[in-house]
Amino acid sequence: MAKAHSTPLNDIAIIAANLKDRYKNGFPVLKEIVQNADDAQASSLIFGWSPGIAGSDHPLLGDPALFFINNAPLTLEDVEGILSIGIGTKPGDENAVGKFGLGMKSLFHLGEVFFYQSFDWHTASAKSDVFNPWDSYRSAWAEVSVQDKVRLEDEVRAITQNECDGYFVVWVPLRSESIYQARQDDENFIIVGEDYRYEVPDFITDRRLGDKLASLLPLMKTLQDIELVVKTGQEYQRQIHISLPEKATRPLFTRLDGAGEWQGHITVHGIGSQSSQQKFYVGHEVLLNTPEFSALKSHRTWPFSYSREGKKTADKALPHAAVMMLAEKVPEGEATLTVEWAVFLPLGEQDTAQHAQKQTFPLSGQYSYQIILHGYFFIDAGRVGIQGLATLTSPTPLFNAPDSPGQEQLVQEWNRCLATQGTLPLLPKALASLMSLIHAGDAEKAAISDGVRRALRNNNAWLHWVTLYHLWVCELTRDGSQWCLVDANTPVRLLPATPSGEAHRPWEVLPALESLGVTHRFIDGTQPNIYNEFKSKWQLSEIQALLQAIPSMVFTAPKLTNYLNQLLKALPIASDNYSRDLMSLLRKTFSDVPLVELSRNQTAIGELMALIRPTWRYRIAIDRQEQALWETLGRTVMDTLLVPAFLDNSKEPASASLNWETVGSLLQAMQAQASASDDFEKLVRDFIGKLSAPDRLELYRRFDTLKIFKVSQPAGAHTLKRAVICLT
């Protein structure tokens, strides 16, 4: 029977293809090693640079190298995993982060071979060797002498300062074309990469390296310490030390039952630094137990893989989701917010389709923040992005239940369900927890909330899912304002902000807020609240209830009337819908409050008048001193709102017209207040003059006996002076 042939060059081709498609050099490689150390249940990882081990027998051990030392035991099964090409050791392990990446094969980004050695190599020779994928093509690299193994152990002792009990080391001679040429080595390489020469690689000296690594620690299961050590001269010197305190809590991931949270801080100490840098973190996680995930797994196209034993294993992905937020104090003007997706650990900045998976926004606060959005997602072919990132937050399923989806569509729907039901809804809770942990003031809470709002605007589909269960809002109460977490089922309504020291103002203007507040929460409309504005609009019935309970004294104080104006102008409801209620309120106010008092607030009241159609207002030129006459007119029942001219809106003045019946009723009422003054006569003439010709004739006919001026006989006169307007 014919069999497939495999040669070292086949393996080289596989490694090269994986490196090209799946990884970028530098920090992504370090991240892979951090993942592997944690998967191995190490609590400590030391990595760094060495100029090489002097006097070594192996031709590459003397070259500059990167090393990685952790304190996890190395099993023979682990050795098999290290040496396997193309088949992972963890296809069915639901807890292993490393199942998502190339793991230690990513080290071939750095060099052509790597050495590995466990502390117990003396009793198990397989635990110390060199992984040389070139095999017989470069046979000089194939063996490691016992002396070199001892030299490597001595080097580990020097690096760890003799604290190397239980160590496991990986030593990677760095690929350097110039060094290979100098000693006339074969110049065929797995990949053509950077020529590292005898210098420390840039990604090791990157000033942001400590910060990047620190962000990984809270997502680890067991890893507590990471150190960067570099040999300068004759000694190894610590450059960075990153640690978590023992009391810090971390995620349970798939060991979780229901929901959980974690928090703590990471300490980063750099060489030459006078003080340690601290990053605070919080996280919320959930293991969903909803039928759609079980239904997706039941499809025949659910992914599977093969183990080294040839066993077919269905992927054991679990619907686990989490959001972690980190905060770090920074100099003024340097604050930023970074939002990135993760599968246990942050992914690449873009997926293979070049969709952004990481976004950064400037902030105005004192802290820089990082939001890591995790899900047990399926990742793309390049293992750098979430599969189906473009449809990750789609509002509708990607296929209908009776359909039989292909594997790609199936895993994209899994990712969509997990992101929308698990990951994004956790964001408000994580934000609230972090603000509590760092004891943030209102200005800082507003700064990060504004950053999150910008991220939501940049990703329109996120808002619905982020606010699915909780809202993060600046609540207004009688005692003041406070940022808080609110259940998404609680109706929230925007109110205008109040000046400092006047938190009670909304309740003073709108007493009905008291009863409405039993079921509703009120939020400051000027703050960057994280809420669903489409579900939080004022309802007409609510506005009507507010208007019906407003006390008349509100219209004697400009600041109170202006507050009402602010609220009504910001409403998404057309004012025509509540104008009748507003007119009723103003009629009552005009009846209760003297015109003289109202005249002191004419600007604010005039502004309010603009919310009532001009054709629903009738403007009369009455003096503020004519209170008795005004009260008389006010007793006339009419649909139109009678408005003193000095309280009307000057830009949109009243333009309503009255019929002959209403004018007749007004003139009848005025008889009791008849006066010979010019103002009185002008008012009468205005009423009559605004009537249409037919209505005027009808008024004359129906009210032919109406007299509204007194007559008098001046002293010494033989006839009465005509001071009467008769309608006959």
C-alpha positions in Angstrom: 0.0 0.0 0.0 1.3 3.4 -1.0 2.0 5.8 1.9 2.6 9.5 2.1 6.2 10.4 2.4 7.4 13.0 4.9 10.8 14.5 5.0 12.4 17.2 7.2 11.9 19.6 4.3 8.1 18.9 4.4 8.2 19.8 8.1 10.2 23.0 7.3 7.6 23.9 4.7 4.8 23.4 7.2 6.5 25.5 9.9 7.3 28.3 7.4 3.7 28.4 6.1 2.4 28.6 9.7 4.8 31.3 10.6 3.9 33.3 7.5 0.1 32.9 7.9 -0.3 33.0 11.6 2.2 35.1 13.4 4.1 38.3 13.4 7.5 38.4 15.0 8.2 40.0 18.3 5.6 40.4 21.1 3.2 37.8 19.6 5.9 35.2 20.1 6.4 36.2 23.7 2.7 36.0 24.2 2.7 32.4 22.9 5.4 31.5 25.5 3.5 33.1 28.3 0.4 31.1 27.2 2.4 27.9 27.2 3.9 28.6 30.7 0.4 29.1 32.1 -1.0 26.1 30.4 1.8 24.1 32.0 0.6 25.5 35.4 3.8 27.5 36.0 3.7 30.3 38.6 6.9 32.0 37.4 8.4 32.8 34.0 11.8 34.3 33.4 12.8 35.3 29.9 15.6 37.3 28.4 18.7 37.7 26.2 22.1 36.1 26.4 25.2 36.8 24.2 25.6 33.0 24.2 27.2 30.2 26.2 31.0 30.4 25.9 32.9 27.2 25.2 29.9 25.2 24.2 30.2 22.2 21.9 27.0 22.8 19.9 27.7 25.3 17.1 24.6 27.3 18.0 24.8 27.4 21.8 27.5 30.0 21.6 25.3 32.4 19.5 23.2 35.2 21.1 19.9 33.7 22.3 16.6 34.3 23.9 15.7 32.0 26.8 12.5 31.2 28.7 12.5 29.6 32.1 9.4 28.5 34.0 8.9 26.4 37.1 6.4 23.9 35.6 7.3 20.2 35.4 8.0 18.8 32.0 6.3 15.4 31.3 7.2 13.0 28.5 3.8 13.8 26.9 4.9 17.5 26.9 8.0 16.5 25.1 6.0 14.7 22.4 3.9 17.9 22.0 7.0 20.0 21.6 8.3 17.8 18.8 5.1 17.3 16.9 4.5 19.2 13.8 1.0 20.2 12.7 -0.9 18.2 15.4 -1.5 19.8 18.7 -1.5 18.1 22.1 -4.7 19.9 23.2 -7.4 19.5 20.6 -10.0 18.4 23.1 -8.7 20.3 26.2 -11.3 23.0 27.0 -9.0 24.7 29.5 -5.9 25.0 27.4 -5.2 28.4 25.9 -2.4 27.0 23.8 -4.9 25.0 21.7 -5.5 28.2 19.9 -2.0 28.9 18.7 1.2 27.4 17.4 2.7 27.4 20.9 6.4 26.7 20.9 6.6 26.3 17.2 6.3 30.1 17.1 9.9 30.1 18.3 11.0 29.3 14.8 10.3 33.0 14.1 13.4 33.6 16.2 15.8 30.9 15.2 16.4 27.6 13.3 16.4 25.4 16.3 15.7 25.6 20.0 17.0 23.7 23.0 14.8 22.5 25.9 15.8 21.1 29.2 14.0 20.1 32.5 15.6 20.1 35.9 15.4 16.3 36.0 17.1 15.7 32.7 19.8 13.6 34.5 17.2 10.8 35.0 15.2 11.2 31.8 17.3 12.0 28.8 14.3 12.9 26.7 13.8 15.9 28.8 16.9 17.6 27.5 17.5 17.9 23.7 17.5 20.1 20.7 14.5 20.5 18.4 16.2 20.6 15.0 13.6 20.3 12.2 16.4 20.2 9.6 17.4 16.8 11.0 19.9 15.1 8.6 20.1 18.2 6.4 22.0 19.8 9.3 23.3 16.9 11.2 25.8 19.0 13.1 22.9 20.6 15.0 21.3 17.2 15.9 23.1 16.3 19.1 23.6 18.0 22.5 26.5 16.8 24.5 26.2 16.1 28.2 28.7 18.9 28.8 26.5 21.3 27.0 23.5 20.2 29.1 25.5 20.9 32.2 26.6 24.3 30.7 22.9 25.1 30.1 22.0 24.1 33.6 24.8 26.4 35.0 23.5 29.2 32.8 20.0 28.7 34.3 21.5 28.9 37.8 23.2 32.2 36.9 20.1 33.6 35.4 17.9 32.6 38.4 20.5 33.3 41.0 20.5 29.6 42.0 16.7 29.6 42.5 16.2 27.0 39.8 14.7 24.0 41.5 12.1 22.5 39.3 13.0 24.6 36.2 12.2 24.1 32.6 14.2 26.1 30.1 13.8 26.8 26.4 16.9 28.3 24.8 16.6 29.8 21.3 19.7 30.8 19.4 18.7 33.8 17.4 18.7 33.6 13.6 21.5 35.9 12.3 22.5 35.9 8.7 25.6 37.9 9.4 26.8 35.5 12.1 26.1 32.5 9.8 28.0 34.1 7.0 31.0 34.9 9.2 31.4 31.2 10.1 30.5 30.1 6.6 27.3 28.2 7.7 24.6 27.1 5.3 22.4 30.1 4.7 19.1 28.3 4.1 16.6 29.4 6.7 13.1 28.4 7.7 12.1 32.0 7.0 14.0 35.1 6.0 13.7 37.3 9.0 15.4 39.9 11.0 19.2 39.7 11.3 19.6 39.9 15.1 23.5 40.1 15.1 24.9 40.5 18.6 22.3 43.0 19.7 19.3 42.6 22.0 16.2 42.5 19.8 14.1 45.6 19.7 11.0 43.9 21.0 12.9 43.0 24.1 14.1 46.6 24.7 10.7 48.1 23.8 9.8 50.5 26.7 6.2 49.3 26.5 7.1 45.6 27.0 6.4 45.7 30.7 3.0 47.3 30.1 2.1 44.7 27.5 3.1 41.7 29.6 1.4 43.2 32.7 -1.9 43.2 30.8 -1.6 39.4 30.3 -1.1 38.3 33.9 -4.7 38.9 35.1 -5.9 36.6 32.3 -3.6 33.7 33.4 -4.7 30.8 35.5 -1.5 30.2 37.5 1.3 32.5 36.4 2.1 35.1 39.1 5.5 36.5 38.1 7.2 37.5 34.8 10.8 38.7 34.8 13.0 40.0 32.0 16.7 39.4 32.4 19.5 40.6 30.1 23.2 39.7 30.3 25.3 42.8 30.3 29.0 42.2 30.7 29.6 39.2 33.0 26.2 39.3 34.8 22.6 38.9 34.2 20.6 41.9 35.3 16.8 42.1 35.8 15.2 44.7 33.5 11.6 44.2 34.4 9.7 42.4 37.1 6.0 42.0 36.8 4.0 40.4 39.6 0.6 39.7 41.0 0.0 39.6 44.8 -1.1 36.3 46.2 -4.5 37.8 47.2 -5.3 38.9 43.7 -8.2 37.0 42.1 -8.3 35.8 38.6 -10.8 34.2 36.2 -12.0 30.6 36.5 -12.7 30.3 32.8 -14.3 27.0 32.0 -14.2 25.9 35.6 -16.8 28.5 36.3 -20.3 27.7 37.5 -22.6 30.5 36.3 -21.0 34.0 36.7 -17.9 35.3 38.5 -15.7 38.3 38.9 -12.1 39.0 39.8 -9.9 42.0 40.6 -6.5 43.1 41.9 -3.5 45.0 40.8 -0.3 44.2 38.9 3.1 45.7 39.9 5.6 46.5 37.2 9.1 47.4 38.4 11.6 48.5 35.7 15.4 49.0 35.9 16.3 52.4 37.1 12.8 53.1 38.2 12.4 54.9 41.5 8.9 53.6 42.1 6.8 50.7 40.9 4.1 51.1 38.4 0.7 49.7 39.2 -2.1 48.6 36.9 -5.5 47.9 38.5 -7.8 45.4 36.9 -11.3 43.9 37.3 -13.0 41.2 35.3 -16.5 39.7 35.0 -17.0 36.3 33.4 -20.0 34.1 32.6 -20.4 30.5 31.4 -23.7 30.6 29.5 -26.2 27.8 29.8 -28.7 28.6 27.0 -30.1 26.1 24.5 -28.8 27.8 21.4 -25.2 26.8 22.2 -26.2 23.1 22.7 -28.1 23.3 19.4 -25.1 24.6 17.5 -22.9 21.8 18.9 -25.4 19.2 17.8 -24.9 20.0 14.1 -23.0 17.4 12.1 -20.7 20.2 10.8 -19.4 21.0 14.3 -15.6 21.2 14.2 -13.3 18.3 15.2 -9.6 17.5 15.1 -7.3 14.5 15.5 -5.0 13.8 18.3 -1.5 12.3 17.8 -3.1 8.9 18.6 -5.4 9.4 15.6 -8.5 9.9 17.8 -11.2 12.1 16.3 -12.2 14.6 18.9 -15.1 17.1 18.7 -14.1 20.6 19.6 -15.0 21.2 23.3 -15.6 24.9 23.0 -17.7 26.1 25.9 -19.8 29.3 25.9 -17.5 31.2 28.2 -17.2 35.0 27.9 -15.5 37.7 30.0 -14.7 41.4 30.0 -11.5 42.6 31.8 -10.7 46.2 32.3 -7.3 47.6 33.4 -6.5 51.1 34.6 -3.1 52.8 35.0 -2.4 56.3 36.1 -0.6 58.4 33.5 0.9 61.9 33.1 -1.6 64.6 32.1 -2.6 64.6 28.5 -1.5 61.0 27.9 -4.7 59.1 28.8 -6.1 56.7 26.3 -8.7 53.9 26.1 -7.8 50.7 24.2 -10.5 48.2 23.3 -9.5 44.8 21.9 -10.9 41.3 21.4 -9.4 38.2 22.9 -9.6 34.5 23.0 -8.3 34.0 26.5 -5.5 36.5 25.6 -5.7 39.5 23.3 -5.6 38.7 19.5 -3.8 40.5 16.7 -4.7 44.1 15.9 -6.4 42.9 12.7 -8.0 39.7 11.5 -6.9 38.1 8.2 -9.5 40.3 6.4 -7.9 43.4 7.9 -10.9 44.2 10.2 -9.7 46.0 13.3 -9.7 44.0 16.5 -8.0 46.7 18.5 -9.0 50.4 18.7 -7.5 53.3 20.7 -9.2 56.5 21.7 -7.7 59.6 23.5 -9.2 60.4 26.9 -9.2 63.5 29.1 -8.8 61.8 32.5 -5.9 60.8 34.8 -5.9 57.1 33.8 -5.3 55.0 30.7 -7.7 52.1 30.3 -7.7 48.8 28.5 -10.8 46.8 27.8 -10.3 43.2 26.8 -13.4 41.5 25.3 -12.9 37.7 25.7 -14.9 34.8 24.3 -14.3 31.2 23.7 -14.4 32.1 20.0 -13.3 30.1 17.0 -10.5 31.9 15.4 -9.6 32.4 11.7 -7.2 30.5 9.6 -4.4 32.8 10.5 -5.0 32.3 14.2 -4.8 36.0 14.7 -8.5 37.0 14.5 -12.0 35.9 15.4 -13.7 34.0 12.6 -16.5 36.1 11.2 -15.5 39.3 12.9 -17.6 41.3 10.4 -20.8 39.6 11.6 -19.8 39.2 15.2 -22.5 41.7 16.5 -25.1 41.1 13.9 -28.6 41.6 15.3 -30.0 38.5 13.7 -28.9 34.8 13.4 -26.7 34.0 10.5 -29.0 31.0 9.5 -32.4 29.7 10.3 -32.9 26.9 12.8 -34.0 24.2 10.3 -31.1 24.9 7.9 -28.0 22.7 7.8 -25.2 25.3 7.9 -21.7 24.7 6.7 -18.9 24.6 9.3 -17.8 28.2 8.6 -21.3 29.6 9.0 -21.8 27.4 12.1 -18.8 28.6 14.0 -19.5 32.2 13.0 -23.0 31.9 14.5 -21.4 30.4 17.7 -19.1 33.4 17.8 -22.0 35.8 17.3 -24.1 34.3 20.0 -21.2 34.3 22.4 -20.2 38.0 21.7 -23.8 39.3 21.9 -25.2 37.3 24.8 -22.0 36.8 26.8 -19.2 39.3 26.2 -20.6 42.7 25.4 -23.3 42.7 28.0 -20.6 42.4 30.7 -19.0 45.7 29.9 -21.2 48.0 32.1 -20.6 45.8 35.2 -16.8 45.7 34.6 -16.7 49.5 34.2 -18.7 50.0 37.5 -16.3 47.6 39.3 -13.2 49.3 38.1 -14.4 52.7 39.0 -15.1 51.4 42.5 -11.6 49.7 42.7 -9.7 52.9 41.8 -12.0 55.2 43.8 -12.6 57.3 40.8 -14.1 60.7 41.1 -17.0 62.0 38.9 -14.6 63.6 36.4 -12.7 60.4 35.9 -15.9 58.4 35.6 -17.1 60.8 33.0 -13.8 60.6 31.1 -13.8 56.8 30.7 -17.6 56.8 30.0 -17.0 59.3 27.2 -14.3 57.0 25.8 -16.6 54.0 25.9 -19.3 56.0 24.2 -16.9 56.8 21.4 -16.0 53.2 21.1 -19.7 52.4 20.8 -20.2 55.1 18.2 -17.3 53.6 16.3 -19.1 50.2 16.4 -22.8 51.0 16.0 -24.0 47.5 16.5 -22.5 47.1 20.0 -24.8 49.5 21.8 -27.8 47.2 21.9 -25.8 44.3 23.2 -23.7 46.3 25.7 -26.9 47.6 27.3 -28.7 44.3 27.2 -28.7 43.7 31.0 -27.1 46.8 32.6 -26.7 50.5 32.0 -23.9 52.8 33.3 -25.4 56.2 34.0 -25.0 59.4 35.9 -28.2 59.4 38.1 -29.8 62.5 39.4 -31.4 62.4 42.8 -32.6 65.0 45.3 -29.3 64.7 47.0 -27.1 65.1 44.0 -25.7 63.1 41.1 -23.8 59.8 41.1 -22.6 57.4 38.5 -24.1 54.0 39.0 -25.0 50.6 37.5 -28.7 50.3 36.7 -30.7 47.2 35.6 -31.6 47.5 32.0 -35.2 46.7 32.8 -35.5 49.9 34.8 -36.8 52.8 32.7 -34.4 55.7 32.7 -35.2 59.2 31.5 -33.0 62.2 30.8 -33.2 65.4 32.8 -31.3 68.6 32.3 -28.3 69.0 34.6 -28.7 71.1 37.7 -26.2 73.7 39.0 -24.0 72.7 42.0 -26.0 72.9 45.2 -29.4 72.8 43.5 -29.9 69.0 43.1 -33.5 69.4 44.3 -34.4 71.7 41.3 -36.0 69.0 39.1 -38.3 67.9 41.9 -39.1 71.6 42.7 -40.2 72.2 39.1 -41.7 68.7 38.5 -43.2 67.3 41.7 -44.6 64.3 39.8 -41.0 63.0 39.5 -41.5 61.8 43.1 -44.1 59.3 42.1 -42.6 58.5 38.7 -39.3 57.8 40.5 -40.8 54.7 42.2 -40.4 52.9 38.9 -38.0 55.1 36.9 -34.4 56.5 37.3 -33.5 59.9 36.1 -30.1 60.6 34.5 -28.1 63.7 33.7 -28.5 64.3 30.0 -25.3 66.3 29.7 -23.1 63.3 30.8 -21.8 60.5 28.5 -24.2 57.9 29.9 -24.0 54.3 28.5 -27.6 53.5 27.9 -30.0 52.7 25.0 -31.5 56.0 24.1 -34.1 54.3 21.9 -35.5 52.5 24.9 -35.2 55.5 27.2 -37.3 58.2 25.5 -39.9 60.1 27.5 -43.4 58.9 26.9 -46.3 61.3 26.2 -48.2 60.1 29.2 -45.3 60.8 31.4 -44.8 64.3 30.1 -48.6 65.0 30.6 -48.4 63.7 34.2 -45.4 66.1 34.8 -47.2 69.1 33.3 -50.4 68.5 35.2 -48.5 68.6 38.6 -46.3 71.7 38.0 -47.0 74.4 40.7 -47.8 77.9 39.5 -44.9 79.3 41.6 -42.5 77.8 39.0 -43.4 80.7 36.7 -42.4 83.3 39.2 -38.7 82.3 39.1 -36.7 82.5 35.8 -34.4 79.6 36.8 -37.3 77.3 37.4 -39.1 78.2 34.2 -35.9 77.9 32.3 -35.4 74.4 33.7 -38.8 73.4 32.4 -37.9 74.9 29.0 -34.7 72.9 28.9 -36.6 69.7 29.5 -39.4 70.3 27.0 -37.1 71.5 24.2 -35.0 68.3 24.5 -37.9 66.0 24.2 -38.2 63.7 21.1 -42.0 64.4 21.3 -43.4 67.2 19.1 -44.9 69.9 21.3 -48.2 69.7 19.6 -48.8 66.4 21.4 -48.7 68.0 24.8 -49.7 71.6 24.0 -53.2 71.3 25.4 -51.7 70.2 28.7 -49.3 73.1 28.6 -52.1 75.5 27.8 -54.1 74.2 30.8 -51.1 74.7 33.0 -50.6 78.3 31.8 -54.3 79.2 32.2 -54.1 78.0 35.8 -50.9 80.0 36.3 -52.4 83.2 34.7 -55.3 82.7 37.1 -53.2 82.1 40.2 -50.2 84.5 39.8 -50.6 88.3 39.4 -49.5 89.8 36.0 -47.0 92.0 37.8 -45.2 88.9 39.2 -45.3 87.1 35.8 -43.9 90.2 34.1 -40.6 89.8 36.0 -40.2 86.4 34.2 -41.4 87.4 30.8 -38.3 86.2 28.9 -38.6 82.6 30.2 -42.3 82.5 29.9 -42.1 83.9 26.3 -39.6 81.1 25.5 -42.1 78.5 26.8 -44.9 80.1 24.6 -42.9 79.1 21.5 -43.9 75.5 22.3 -47.5 76.3 21.6 -48.5 77.0 18.0 -49.1 80.7 17.3 -52.5 79.8 15.9 -53.4 78.4 19.3 -52.5 81.6 21.2 -54.4 84.9 21.2 -52.3 87.9 22.1 -53.9 90.9 23.9 -52.3 94.2 24.7 -53.1 94.5 28.4 -51.1 96.4 30.9 -49.6 94.4 33.8 -51.4 96.7 36.2 -54.8 95.7 34.8 -55.1 92.7 37.1 -58.9 93.0 37.7 -59.6 93.2 34.0 -57.3 90.3 33.3 -59.0 88.1 35.9 -62.3 89.0 34.3 -61.2 88.0 30.8 -59.6 84.8 32.2 -63.0 83.6 33.4 -64.2 83.4 29.8 -64.2 79.8 28.5 -62.3 79.4 25.3 -60.2 76.9 23.4 -57.5 79.4 22.5 -54.9 80.5 25.1 -55.3 84.2 26.0 -51.8 85.6 26.4 -50.8 89.1 27.6 -48.6 90.6 24.9 -45.7 91.1 27.2 -45.6 87.4 28.0 -45.9 86.2 24.3 -43.0 84.9 22.3 -41.6 87.8 20.3 -40.1 85.7 17.5 -43.2 83.6 16.9 -46.0 85.9 18.1 -49.6 84.7 18.6 -51.7 84.7 15.5 -54.9 83.0 16.5 -58.3 84.5 15.6 -61.5 84.5 17.6 -65.0 84.1 16.4 -67.8 86.6 17.1 -69.2 84.5 20.0 -65.9 84.4 21.9 -65.3 88.2 21.3 -68.8 88.9 22.5 -68.3 86.9 25.6 -65.0 88.7 26.3 -66.7 92.1 25.8 -69.6 91.1 28.0 -67.1 90.2 30.7 -65.3 93.6 30.3 -68.5 95.6 31.0 -67.9 95.3 34.7 -64.4 96.8 34.2 -65.4 99.5 31.7 -63.0 102.4 31.7 -62.6 105.6 29.6 -58.9 105.0 29.4 -57.2 104.9 26.0 -55.8 101.4 26.8 -59.2 100.0 27.5 -60.6 101.5 24.3 -57.7 100.1 22.3 -58.3 96.6 23.8 -61.9 96.7 22.7 -61.0 98.0 19.3 -58.4 95.2 18.9 -60.9 92.5 19.8 -63.4 93.9 17.3 -60.9 94.9 14.6 -59.4 91.3 14.4 -62.8 89.8 13.5 -63.7 89.1 9.9 -66.3 91.4 8.3 -69.1 88.8 8.5 -68.2 88.0 12.2 -68.1 91.7 13.0 -71.6 92.2 11.6 -72.8 89.1 13.5 -71.3 90.5 16.7 -73.1 93.9 16.1 -76.4 92.0 15.6 -76.2 89.6 18.5 -74.7 92.1 21.0 -76.6 95.2 19.9 -77.3 96.5 23.4 -73.7 96.0 24.8 -72.2 99.1 26.3 -68.7 99.0 27.6 -67.9 102.6 28.4 -69.4 104.8 31.0 -70.9 108.2 30.1 -70.5 111.3 32.1 -71.8 114.9 32.0 -69.0 117.4 32.6 -69.8 120.2 35.0 -71.7 123.1 33.3 -72.4 121.1 30.2 -75.9 121.1 28.8 -75.4 117.8 26.9 -73.8 114.4 27.7 -70.3 114.0 26.3 -70.4 110.9 24.0 -67.9 108.6 25.7 -69.7 105.4 24.9 -69.0 102.9 22.2 -72.4 101.6 21.1 -72.6 98.6 18.9 -75.8 99.7 17.3 
